[in-house]
């Protein structure tokens, strides 16, 4: 009986793709593809979020939407600097809280995502093995890039939750 019900449900429900094809770009394509994927989603979500939602926070003392985006951008530059590239000269302490306008936040986010993309495309396999030091610990350049992408995806999940709580639908999850 369960098999019959399952078959009926399987064939009775219209099949609709859960994700738009564009949202799959980069998946399963190694680091660079995954970086393109998370970068495009971060930018798409930021652009889809209305300006007035950038100041929203789920509770007192928790990062606001703009603070999460700025945290990602600043962390990208900092973690990347451990591997060699210099941090931007116009990057100042406290920017996570002071850069709040949507256009400015998106500009910093895009700059940081592009900086990681460019730096990673220039790194050699031998350089990925190079030892670096962060927070009194040994790491490798490869480990730093892994931390950068994991960190971006961690906060992507947070931003999707923020978006849903404020009525913003992530662009890649809209049905066609």
Wavefront OBJ file of the C-alpha trace (Angstrom):
o trace
v 0.000 0.000 0.000
v 2.819 2.406 0.875
v 4.464 1.727 -2.480
v 1.235 2.559 -4.298
v 0.803 5.802 -2.352
v 4.415 6.735 -2.987
v 4.023 6.074 -6.713
v 0.834 8.144 -6.826
v 2.514 11.021 -5.031
v 5.597 10.749 -7.170
v 3.695 10.950 -10.436
v 0.868 13.222 -9.295
v 3.031 16.076 -8.070
v 4.253 18.297 -10.872
v 8.019 18.285 -11.005
v 9.393 21.770 -10.556
v 13.080 22.503 -10.167
v 13.877 23.604 -6.643
v 16.784 25.720 -7.838
v 17.103 27.831 -10.920
v 19.854 26.491 -13.178
v 21.925 29.649 -12.622
v 22.012 28.968 -8.896
v 23.930 25.755 -9.572
v 26.776 27.468 -11.400
v 30.086 26.614 -9.800
v 28.842 23.717 -7.685
v 31.049 20.651 -7.802
v 33.689 22.608 -9.725
v 36.409 22.776 -7.100
v 37.443 25.752 -5.041
v 37.109 28.383 -7.768
v 33.650 27.175 -8.779
v 32.463 27.012 -5.192
v 33.879 30.492 -4.598
v 31.960 31.820 -7.627
v 28.841 30.144 -6.274
v 28.947 31.581 -2.746
v 30.073 34.962 -4.083
v 27.167 35.193 -6.518
v 24.704 34.172 -3.827
v 26.053 36.694 -1.316
v 25.840 39.502 -3.857
v 22.391 38.441 -5.103
v 21.022 38.291 -1.562
v 22.552 41.640 -0.610
v 21.130 43.263 -3.730
v 17.688 41.713 -3.123
v 17.583 43.012 0.454
v 15.899 46.420 0.759
v 18.050 49.232 2.188
v 15.870 49.499 5.299
v 16.543 45.841 6.171
v 20.317 46.387 6.374
v 19.913 47.785 9.906
v 17.745 44.874 11.076
v 19.108 42.566 13.773
v 17.359 39.527 15.281
v 18.035 40.635 18.867
v 19.956 43.286 20.774
v 23.691 42.637 20.730
v 23.512 40.442 17.611
v 25.029 41.604 14.326
v 22.714 43.510 11.999
v 22.372 42.528 8.353
v 24.917 45.154 7.264
v 27.281 44.104 10.057
v 27.205 40.487 8.861
v 28.026 41.508 5.291
v 30.809 43.798 6.510
v 32.100 41.052 8.802
v 32.409 38.767 5.772
v 34.156 41.446 3.711
v 36.606 42.428 6.438
v 37.327 38.806 7.351
v 37.992 38.017 3.674
v 40.608 40.767 3.520
v 42.145 39.826 6.866
v 42.335 36.080 6.224
v 43.657 36.720 2.725
v 46.354 39.021 4.160
v 47.700 36.083 6.163
v 48.567 34.457 2.827
v 50.437 37.531 1.534
v 48.220 40.168 -0.145
v 47.999 43.472 1.681
v 44.756 44.689 3.230
v 43.186 47.692 1.486
v 44.655 51.032 2.560
v 41.138 52.432 3.086
v 40.137 49.632 5.450
v 39.790 51.050 8.960
v 39.057 49.621 12.375
v 35.374 49.619 13.337
v 34.038 49.522 9.778
v 31.769 46.598 10.604
v 29.610 49.026 12.583
v 30.172 52.259 10.649
v 29.645 51.147 7.043
v 25.891 50.592 6.946
v 24.529 52.019 3.668
v 23.510 49.254 1.289
v 25.607 50.540 -1.651
v 28.713 50.917 0.519
v 28.287 47.494 2.112
v 27.821 45.827 -1.288
v 30.868 47.662 -2.637
v 33.059 46.341 0.213
v 31.588 42.863 -0.161
v 32.271 42.786 -3.915
v 35.795 44.123 -3.438
v 36.595 41.425 -0.889
v 35.096 38.610 -2.942
v 37.026 39.731 -6.017
v 40.258 40.046 -4.010
v 39.944 36.427 -2.858
v 39.095 35.268 -6.387
v 42.080 37.076 -7.924
v 44.532 35.974 -5.251
v 43.427 32.350 -5.447
v 43.672 32.304 -9.246
v 47.304 33.445 -8.979
v 48.424 30.997 -6.298
v 50.443 27.951 -7.360
v 49.998 24.413 -6.034
v 53.392 24.746 -4.331
v 52.345 28.027 -2.700
v 49.211 26.359 -1.296
v 51.539 24.192 0.816
v 53.374 27.229 2.235
v 53.208 27.559 6.015
v 51.638 30.665 7.535
v 50.944 31.736 11.085
v 47.582 32.940 12.383
v 46.452 33.498 15.960
v 49.548 31.729 17.319
v 48.844 28.660 15.199
v 50.465 27.109 12.180
v 48.412 26.817 9.022
v 48.935 26.557 5.284
v 47.873 28.894 2.511
v 45.492 26.146 1.371
v 44.018 25.984 4.874
v 43.494 29.740 4.847
v 41.557 29.575 1.576
v 39.477 26.759 3.005
v 38.728 28.885 6.091
v 37.740 31.830 3.855
v 35.199 29.796 1.864
v 33.818 28.003 4.934
v 33.431 31.336 6.720
v 31.592 32.869 3.745
v 29.209 29.914 3.567
v 28.638 29.936 7.334
v 27.499 33.546 7.205
v 25.536 32.927 4.001
v 23.347 30.617 6.078
v 22.974 33.320 8.713
v 22.015 35.881 6.056
v 19.441 33.551 4.503
v 17.860 33.192 7.953
v 17.895 36.977 8.388
v 16.338 37.411 4.956
v 13.572 34.919 5.656
v 12.822 36.547 9.022
v 12.415 39.922 7.313
v 10.336 38.688 4.380
v 13.134 38.677 1.792
v 13.149 35.628 -0.471
v 16.624 34.605 -1.620
v 16.617 35.130 -5.406
v 17.831 31.608 -6.184
v 14.971 29.979 -4.283
v 12.143 31.697 -6.118
v 10.145 29.247 -8.219
v 9.827 29.960 -11.887
l 1 2 3 4 5 6 7 8 9 10 11 12 13 14 15 16 17 18 19 20 21 22 23 24 25 26 27 28 29 30 31 32 33 34 35 36 37 38 39 40 41 42 43 44 45 46 47 48 49 50 51 52 53 54 55 56 57 58 59 60 61 62 63 64 65 66 67 68 69 70 71 72 73 74 75 76 77 78 79 80 81 82 83 84 85 86 87 88 89 90 91 92 93 94 95 96 97 98 99 100 101 102 103 104 105 106 107 108 109 110 111 112 113 114 115 116 117 118 119 120 121 122 123 124 125 126 127 128 129 130 131 132 133 134 135 136 137 138 139 140 141 142 143 144 145 146 147 148 149 150 151 152 153 154 155 156 157 158 159 160 161 162 163 164 165 166 167 168 169 170 171 172 173 174 175 176
